[in-house]
Amino acid sequence: MAQTMPPKPEIAASADWLPHRYDPVRDAVHFHHIPRALHRGATFLTDDHLPTTGTPAVIGSAEAMAAAQGVAGPIHYIFHSAYCCSTLLARAVDIDGVAMGLKEPVILNDMVGWRHRGGAEASVKSRLDMALTLLARPFSPGEATVVKPSNLVNGLAPAMLDMRPGARALLLHAPLRAYLASIAKKGMWGRLWVRDLLIKLLKEGRVNLGIADDQYLALTDIQVAAVGWLAQHDFFTRLARHYGPARVRTLDSETLLDRPAEVMVQLNALFGLGLSAEAAGAIATGPAFTRHSKLGGDFGAEDHRAENETSADHHADEIEKVAKWAEAIAKTAGIEAALPNPIL
């Protein structure tokens, strides 16, 4: 027997109903019933990783916004440049009564896609505001929401920070050579992904490296990966400088793996989660840091390093040559190696 769907205002006000997709033609949001336990089990909040949830509840934007406005709590962000343990951190802030980490909600990707298809800037911003309100509905009273968007959403980061003056953000990245090793490890799919990323970065005008557009096709896949890394690094630098350390801090994945307890203490302070230093530091010994964030099973910091080192060894010559090429490009373009406002 089919379960009766709750009234639309109840759905729009409840964190148990994920605002999964935005339909700009109907100006409506598609909600799926995803309680907290299912969030914990899903690697990402995407169709490939969510359980079958049946027919969505489709609610007009105005009605959804009206129901959620009085419910939404504090919201913060983990923006990242991919392959840098961002899923691990989103899992680490899943703490009952304190915070919940949302891993790459697709509704934010929909805002980017709509923008790329020519959506009016004012309309996109209005519906982005709505999406943030819906995502900020807490699972428990007093909880904060920490959203880890897909890195394709990074171009919306200034708008997302401006819309929520109380929001704080962590900018997370992998060191250049570690990032290139991660791409090489993923074979054809990783190489296709970095080319797709470059197309989107070019479309948004976020690649300013002094390379002529007609030269990108002449680059190898790993060079394309380095171009994407440089563009995102440059963007993160400007973002951190613009908002300052009170609102935006930066972190690299190697520091996260080397000093997880210290990172969690500082992240707790940045997001104002209210944990004691002891409780925040203890998260570093919990499942977020000791199990694989995507595949499950025991997987600690040494396993992370060993996995990357195997790939780096196999592609060492190409990675080193491209890294040196990228460092020369960065010097010419005035891109600093270290991001400002480090969290440690």
ABEGO torsion letter per residue (X at the ends): XBBBBBBAAAAAABAABBBABBBAAAGBBBBBBBBAAAAAABABBBAAABBBAEBBBBBBAAAAAAAAAAABBBBBBBBBAEGAGAAAAAAAABBBGABBBBBGBAAAAAAAAAAAAGBBAAAAAAAAAAAAAAAABBABBGBBBBBBBBAAAAAAAAAAAAABAABBBBBBBBBAAAAAAAAAAAEAAAAAAAAAAAAAAAAAGABBAGBBAAAAAABBAAAAAAAAAAAAAAAAAAAAAAAEAAABBBBBAAAAAABAAAAAAAAAAAAGAGBBAAAAAAAAABAAAABBAAAEEBBBAAAAAAAAAAAAAAAAAAAAAAAAAAAAAAAAAGBBABBBGBAX
